Amino acid sequence: MPTEHTFKQFDVDLESIRANVLKMGGLVEEQITRSVEALINGNLGLADDVIAQDHSVNALEVQIDEEVAHIIAKRQPTASDLRMLMMVVKTITDLERIGDEASKIARMAKLIHQGERLSLPRFNEIKYMSTIVLDMLRKALDSFARLEASHAAAIARQDDEVDEEFRLSLRHLITFMMEDPRTISVSIDILFAAKAIERMGDHAKNMSEYVVYMVKGKDVRHTSPEEMEKELL
């Protein structure tokens, strides 16, 4: 039979994993902020730092995966403990992908600012999109830390807003390219950066949905914010 000491050690192991997930989330949040700053201000050194930091994010994902596998093999968790570990595995996958998207923005920043451009486009829409996505990520990480699902519907609505901003940015970029073919190259680079931010929003939304499943035992993927709110009541 499991002893009290065994249960305490299990709790310690779970808490260590949760702490590492939040550490990974902090690194990814920093990557977003710095990659967008590099894009807007043309700071190529900062862009290089973001790309290099992606290795740290990847290393944490591997470490957490190994810790989860070790706990499952050693403790054979069931019910809510197993749901927690499955949520962790899915969450770090989304965090790693957000880090990849931040690296993509950093690479686009280097392409845009290293080249000889006749003029640089405005980044107002991308800056606004990134502000929303950062807030989504922070809410999702806070939900994970507290095991509290109330942010999920708000995050879903923010994801819809990010999607609409991406469509608006796409229309503007198409207009620029039609009016002046010389802007095609830089406009495509900007489009890749905007799409990367839109994908970050999708991943942050995914993370909030995992918390809902953990806390409520309900799968709210592919539901509207209104339907999600009903499920959370």
C-alpha positions as CSV (number, residue, x, y, z in Angstrom):
1,M,0.0,0.0,0.0
2,P,1.3,3.6,-0.7
3,T,2.6,5.2,2.4
4,E,2.1,8.9,3.5
5,H,5.7,9.5,2.5
6,T,4.9,8.2,-1.0
7,F,2.0,10.5,-1.4
8,K,4.1,13.5,-0.2
9,Q,6.8,12.7,-2.7
10,F,4.3,12.4,-5.5
11,D,3.0,15.9,-4.6
12,V,6.5,17.2,-4.6
13,D,7.2,15.7,-8.0
14,L,3.9,17.2,-9.4
15,E,4.8,20.7,-8.0
16,S,8.2,20.5,-9.6
17,I,6.7,19.8,-13.0
18,R,4.2,22.6,-12.6
19,A,7.0,25.0,-11.7
20,N,9.0,24.0,-14.8
21,V,5.9,24.5,-17.0
22,L,5.5,28.1,-15.6
23,K,9.3,28.6,-16.1
24,M,8.9,27.6,-19.7
25,G,5.9,29.9,-20.1
26,G,8.0,32.8,-18.8
27,L,10.7,32.1,-21.3
28,V,8.1,32.0,-24.1
29,E,6.5,35.2,-23.0
30,E,9.9,36.9,-23.1
31,Q,10.5,35.5,-26.6
32,I,7.2,37.1,-27.8
33,T,8.0,40.5,-26.3
34,R,11.6,40.5,-27.6
35,S,10.8,39.2,-31.1
36,V,8.1,41.8,-31.7
37,E,10.5,44.5,-30.4
38,A,13.2,43.3,-32.8
39,L,10.7,43.4,-35.6
40,I,9.4,46.9,-34.9
41,N,12.7,48.6,-34.0
42,G,15.1,46.6,-36.2
43,N,17.2,45.4,-33.3
44,L,19.0,42.5,-35.0
45,G,21.0,41.6,-31.9
46,L,17.7,41.1,-30.0
47,A,16.4,39.0,-32.9
48,D,19.5,36.7,-32.6
49,D,18.9,36.4,-28.9
50,V,15.3,35.2,-29.5
51,I,16.5,32.6,-32.0
52,A,19.2,31.4,-29.6
53,Q,16.8,31.2,-26.6
54,D,14.6,28.8,-28.5
55,H,17.1,26.1,-27.5
56,S,16.3,26.7,-23.9
57,V,12.6,26.4,-24.5
58,N,13.1,23.1,-26.4
59,A,15.4,21.8,-23.6
60,L,12.7,22.5,-21.0
61,E,10.1,20.7,-23.1
62,V,12.3,17.6,-23.2
63,Q,13.0,17.8,-19.5
64,I,9.4,18.1,-18.5
65,D,8.4,15.3,-20.9
66,E,11.0,13.0,-19.2
67,E,9.7,14.0,-15.7
68,V,6.1,13.2,-16.7
69,A,7.1,9.9,-18.2
70,H,9.1,9.0,-15.0
71,I,6.1,9.8,-12.8
72,I,3.7,7.8,-14.9
73,A,6.0,4.8,-14.9
74,K,6.8,5.0,-11.2
75,R,3.5,6.2,-9.6
76,Q,0.9,4.9,-12.1
77,P,-1.4,7.9,-11.4
78,T,-5.1,7.7,-12.0
79,A,-8.1,10.1,-12.3
80,S,-7.3,13.8,-11.7
81,D,-3.6,13.2,-11.3
82,L,-3.4,11.5,-14.7
83,R,-5.5,14.3,-16.2
84,M,-3.0,16.8,-14.7
85,L,0.0,15.1,-16.3
86,M,-1.8,14.8,-19.7
87,M,-2.6,18.5,-19.5
88,V,1.1,19.3,-18.8
89,V,2.2,17.3,-21.9
90,K,-0.2,19.1,-24.1
91,T,0.6,22.5,-22.6
92,I,4.3,22.3,-23.1
93,T,3.7,21.2,-26.7
94,D,1.8,24.4,-27.3
95,L,4.4,26.5,-25.4
96,E,7.2,25.0,-27.6
97,R,5.2,25.9,-30.7
98,I,4.7,29.5,-29.5
99,G,8.5,29.7,-29.0
100,D,8.9,28.5,-32.6
101,E,6.6,31.2,-33.9
102,A,8.5,33.8,-31.9
103,S,11.7,32.6,-33.5
104,K,10.0,32.9,-36.9
105,I,9.2,36.6,-36.2
106,A,12.8,37.2,-35.2
107,R,14.0,35.7,-38.5
108,M,11.5,37.9,-40.4
109,A,12.8,40.9,-38.5
110,K,16.3,40.1,-39.7
111,L,15.1,39.7,-43.3
112,I,13.2,42.9,-43.2
113,H,15.9,45.1,-41.6
114,Q,19.0,43.6,-43.2
115,G,17.7,44.1,-46.7
116,E,17.9,47.4,-48.6
117,R,14.2,48.5,-48.4
118,L,12.9,51.5,-50.1
119,S,10.6,52.0,-47.1
120,L,9.6,50.0,-44.1
121,P,5.9,49.3,-43.5
122,R,4.1,50.3,-40.3
123,F,3.8,47.6,-37.7
124,N,0.7,49.0,-35.8
125,E,-1.5,45.9,-36.4
126,I,1.3,43.5,-35.5
127,K,2.0,45.4,-32.3
128,Y,-1.7,45.4,-31.4
129,M,-2.0,41.7,-32.1
130,S,1.0,40.8,-30.0
131,T,-0.4,42.8,-27.1
132,I,-3.6,40.7,-27.2
133,V,-1.7,37.4,-27.5
134,L,0.6,38.2,-24.6
135,D,-2.5,38.9,-22.5
136,M,-4.0,35.6,-23.6
137,L,-0.8,33.7,-22.7
138,R,-0.6,35.3,-19.3
139,K,-4.2,34.4,-18.5
140,A,-3.7,30.8,-19.7
141,L,-0.5,30.4,-17.6
142,D,-2.3,32.0,-14.6
143,S,-5.2,29.5,-15.2
144,F,-2.7,26.6,-15.2
145,A,-1.0,27.8,-12.1
146,R,-4.3,28.2,-10.2
147,L,-6.2,25.4,-11.8
148,E,-8.9,27.9,-12.4
149,A,-11.0,27.8,-15.6
150,S,-12.8,31.2,-15.5
151,H,-10.5,32.9,-18.1
152,A,-11.3,30.4,-20.9
153,A,-14.2,32.2,-22.5
154,A,-12.4,35.5,-22.4
155,I,-9.3,34.0,-24.1
156,A,-11.5,32.5,-26.8
157,R,-13.0,35.9,-27.5
158,Q,-9.5,37.4,-27.7
159,D,-8.5,34.7,-30.1
160,D,-11.4,35.7,-32.4
161,E,-10.2,39.3,-32.2
162,V,-6.6,38.3,-33.1
163,D,-8.0,36.3,-36.1
164,E,-9.9,39.4,-37.2
165,E,-6.8,41.6,-36.9
166,F,-4.9,39.1,-39.0
167,R,-7.5,39.3,-41.7
168,L,-7.3,43.1,-41.6
169,S,-3.6,43.0,-41.8
170,L,-3.7,40.7,-44.8
171,R,-6.1,43.0,-46.6
172,H,-3.8,46.0,-46.0
173,L,-0.7,44.0,-47.2
174,I,-2.5,42.9,-50.4
175,T,-3.4,46.6,-51.0
176,F,0.2,47.7,-50.6
177,M,1.5,45.0,-53.0
178,M,-1.1,45.9,-55.6
179,E,-0.3,49.6,-55.4
180,D,3.5,49.2,-55.5
181,P,4.9,45.8,-56.6
182,R,8.3,46.9,-55.0
183,T,6.7,46.2,-51.6
184,I,5.9,42.6,-52.4
185,S,9.0,41.1,-50.8
186,V,8.7,43.0,-47.5
187,S,4.9,42.6,-47.4
188,I,5.3,38.8,-47.6
189,D,7.8,38.9,-44.7
190,I,5.3,41.0,-42.7
191,L,2.6,38.5,-43.5
192,F,4.6,35.6,-42.2
193,A,5.2,37.6,-38.9
194,A,1.5,38.4,-38.6
195,K,0.5,34.7,-39.2
196,A,3.0,33.7,-36.5
197,I,1.3,35.9,-34.0
198,E,-2.1,34.6,-35.1
199,R,-0.9,31.0,-34.5
200,M,0.4,32.0,-31.0
201,G,-3.1,33.0,-30.2
202,D,-4.4,29.6,-31.2
203,H,-1.9,27.9,-29.0
204,A,-2.7,30.1,-26.0
205,K,-6.4,29.3,-26.5
206,N,-5.6,25.6,-26.6
207,M,-3.8,25.9,-23.2
208,S,-6.8,27.5,-21.6
209,E,-9.0,24.7,-22.9
210,Y,-6.8,22.0,-21.3
211,V,-7.3,23.7,-17.9
212,V,-11.1,23.5,-18.4
213,Y,-10.8,19.8,-19.1
214,M,-8.6,19.4,-16.0
215,V,-10.9,21.3,-13.7
216,K,-14.3,20.5,-15.1
217,G,-13.7,17.3,-17.0
218,K,-15.3,18.9,-20.0
219,D,-13.9,19.1,-23.6
220,V,-14.6,22.6,-24.8
221,R,-12.5,22.4,-28.0
222,H,-14.3,23.7,-31.1
223,T,-17.0,25.5,-29.1
224,S,-17.9,29.1,-29.2
225,P,-17.2,31.4,-26.3
226,E,-20.9,31.5,-25.5
227,E,-21.1,27.7,-25.4
228,M,-17.9,27.6,-23.3
229,E,-19.4,30.0,-20.7
230,K,-22.4,27.7,-20.4
231,E,-20.1,24.7,-19.8
232,L,-18.3,26.6,-17.1
233,L,-21.4,27.5,-15.1
